[in-house]
Amino acid sequence: MSDGTTDDPFVTHRPLLLTVAYEMLGSAADSEDVLQESWLRWADVDRSQVRDPRAYLIRVVTRQALNRLRTLSRRREEYVGEWLPEPLLTSPDVAEDVELAESVSIAMLTVLETLGPTERAVFVLREVFEVPYGEIAEVIGKSAATVRRIARRAREHVAARRPGGRG
């Protein structure tokens, strides 16, 4: 008899979900908090109604990360000084997904910090994880056409500010 944890899509996709949260938040502690909140939501959902657990979990984590970004941006308005993302501490069991997380450098996370929460979510989901525009639209509650415009503006913004040149 299985204990159920190895068959749990949340456990299976946890490294990816942590990477999504970290790419958006730039903080290991905030990312872990988002994963904990997302796991609690996952525990309450009727899984028979979830068609694609991976996509569903990415959506939940993205929404939680957006909420966290909005809270953090309000706090940072009161903070005097430069905000820099903290390094992501890794362990061997998540090595493959950590490579993906490390593909976005500290400098790039600093550039992403200049985007608003929605723009940052769209950019990370589209450019880093190649999530289709339609899925991103569902996550953020906007049309696919609006998501395309946000993605284009975010790409232009990031390209103009990318360290070492123009993209």
C-alpha positions as CSV (number, residue, x, y, z in Angstrom):
1,M,0.0,0.0,0.0
2,S,1.4,3.4,-1.0
3,D,1.5,6.3,1.4
4,G,0.1,8.5,-1.4
5,T,2.9,11.1,-1.3
6,T,4.9,9.7,-4.3
7,D,1.7,9.8,-6.4
8,D,0.8,13.3,-5.4
9,P,1.2,15.8,-8.3
10,F,2.2,18.5,-5.8
11,V,5.2,16.4,-4.7
12,T,6.1,15.4,-8.2
13,H,6.0,19.0,-9.5
14,R,7.4,20.7,-6.3
15,P,10.8,21.5,-7.8
16,L,9.2,23.2,-10.8
17,L,6.7,25.0,-8.5
18,L,9.5,26.3,-6.3
19,T,11.4,27.5,-9.4
20,V,8.3,29.4,-10.7
21,A,7.8,31.1,-7.3
22,Y,11.5,31.9,-7.0
23,E,11.7,33.3,-10.5
24,M,8.9,35.6,-9.6
25,L,9.9,36.5,-6.1
26,G,13.7,36.3,-5.9
27,S,13.5,35.1,-2.3
28,A,13.8,31.5,-1.2
29,A,11.9,32.1,2.0
30,D,9.0,33.9,0.2
31,S,9.0,31.1,-2.4
32,E,8.7,28.4,0.3
33,D,5.9,30.4,1.9
34,V,4.1,30.5,-1.4
35,L,4.5,26.8,-1.9
36,Q,3.1,26.2,1.6
37,E,0.1,28.3,0.9
38,S,-0.3,26.6,-2.5
39,W,-0.1,23.2,-0.9
40,L,-2.9,24.1,1.5
41,R,-5.1,25.1,-1.4
42,W,-4.2,21.9,-3.3
43,A,-5.1,19.8,-0.2
44,D,-8.6,21.4,-0.3
45,V,-9.3,20.9,-4.0
46,D,-11.4,18.1,-5.5
47,R,-8.7,16.5,-7.6
48,S,-11.2,14.7,-9.8
49,Q,-12.1,18.1,-11.2
50,V,-8.5,19.0,-12.1
51,R,-7.9,18.1,-15.7
52,D,-4.1,19.0,-15.8
53,P,-2.6,19.0,-12.3
54,R,0.7,20.5,-13.4
55,A,-1.0,23.5,-15.1
56,Y,-3.4,23.8,-12.2
57,L,-0.5,23.9,-9.7
58,I,1.5,26.4,-11.7
59,R,-1.6,28.6,-11.8
60,V,-2.1,28.4,-8.0
61,V,1.6,29.1,-7.3
62,T,1.6,32.0,-9.8
63,R,-1.5,33.6,-8.1
64,Q,0.0,33.1,-4.7
65,A,3.3,34.6,-5.9
66,L,1.4,37.6,-7.4
67,N,-0.4,38.2,-4.1
68,R,3.0,38.0,-2.3
69,L,4.6,40.4,-4.8
70,R,1.8,42.9,-4.3
71,T,2.3,42.7,-0.5
72,L,6.1,43.0,-0.8
73,S,5.9,45.9,-3.2
74,R,3.7,47.8,-0.7
75,R,6.3,47.0,2.0
76,R,9.2,48.0,-0.2
77,E,7.7,51.4,-0.8
78,E,8.5,52.1,2.8
79,Y,12.0,50.6,2.6
80,V,14.9,53.0,1.8
81,G,17.7,51.3,-0.1
82,E,18.3,49.0,-3.0
83,W,16.5,45.6,-3.0
84,L,18.5,42.7,-4.2
85,P,17.2,39.1,-4.5
86,E,18.7,36.6,-2.2
87,P,20.6,33.6,-3.6
88,L,18.6,30.4,-3.9
89,L,20.1,27.6,-1.7
90,T,20.0,24.3,-3.4
91,S,20.0,20.7,-2.5
92,P,21.0,17.7,-4.7
93,D,17.5,16.3,-5.1
94,V,16.3,19.4,-7.0
95,A,19.5,19.8,-9.1
96,E,17.8,19.7,-12.6
97,D,15.2,22.3,-11.7
98,V,17.7,24.5,-9.9
99,E,19.7,24.7,-13.2
100,L,16.6,26.4,-14.6
101,A,16.3,28.7,-11.6
102,E,19.9,29.6,-12.0
103,S,19.3,30.5,-15.7
104,V,18.0,33.8,-14.4
105,S,20.9,35.6,-12.8
106,I,20.8,37.9,-9.8
107,A,21.2,40.7,-12.3
108,M,18.2,39.5,-14.3
109,L,16.1,39.2,-11.1
110,T,17.1,42.8,-10.3
111,V,15.8,43.8,-13.8
112,L,12.6,41.8,-13.2
113,E,12.1,43.8,-10.0
114,T,11.5,46.9,-12.1
115,L,8.4,45.2,-13.6
116,G,5.0,45.4,-11.9
117,P,3.7,42.1,-10.4
118,T,1.4,41.3,-13.4
119,E,4.1,42.1,-16.0
120,R,6.7,40.0,-14.0
121,A,4.3,37.0,-13.8
122,V,3.6,37.2,-17.6
123,F,7.3,37.6,-18.4
124,V,8.4,34.7,-16.2
125,L,5.6,32.3,-17.2
126,R,6.0,33.1,-20.9
127,E,9.8,33.6,-21.4
128,V,11.2,31.2,-18.8
129,F,8.5,28.5,-18.7
130,E,7.0,28.9,-22.2
131,V,3.5,28.7,-20.8
132,P,0.9,29.4,-23.5
133,Y,-0.7,32.8,-23.6
134,G,-4.2,31.3,-23.0
135,E,-3.0,29.6,-19.8
136,I,-1.4,32.8,-18.6
137,A,-4.6,34.7,-19.4
138,E,-6.5,32.3,-17.1
139,V,-4.0,32.7,-14.3
140,I,-4.1,36.5,-14.3
141,G,-7.7,37.0,-15.3
142,K,-7.1,38.9,-18.6
143,S,-7.6,38.1,-22.2
144,A,-5.0,36.3,-24.3
145,A,-4.6,39.4,-26.5
146,T,-3.9,41.5,-23.4
147,V,-1.4,39.0,-22.1
148,R,0.4,39.2,-25.5
149,R,0.6,43.0,-25.2
150,I,1.8,42.7,-21.6
151,A,4.4,40.1,-22.6
152,R,5.7,42.3,-25.5
153,R,6.0,45.4,-23.2
154,A,7.7,43.3,-20.5
155,R,10.2,41.9,-23.1
156,E,11.0,45.4,-24.3
157,H,11.4,46.7,-20.8
158,V,13.7,43.8,-19.8
159,A,15.7,44.1,-23.1
160,A,16.2,47.8,-22.5
161,R,17.5,47.2,-18.9
162,R,19.3,43.9,-19.3
163,P,22.8,44.1,-17.8
164,G,25.5,44.2,-20.4
165,G,23.6,45.7,-23.2
166,R,20.4,45.6,-25.2
167,G,19.3,42.0,-25.2
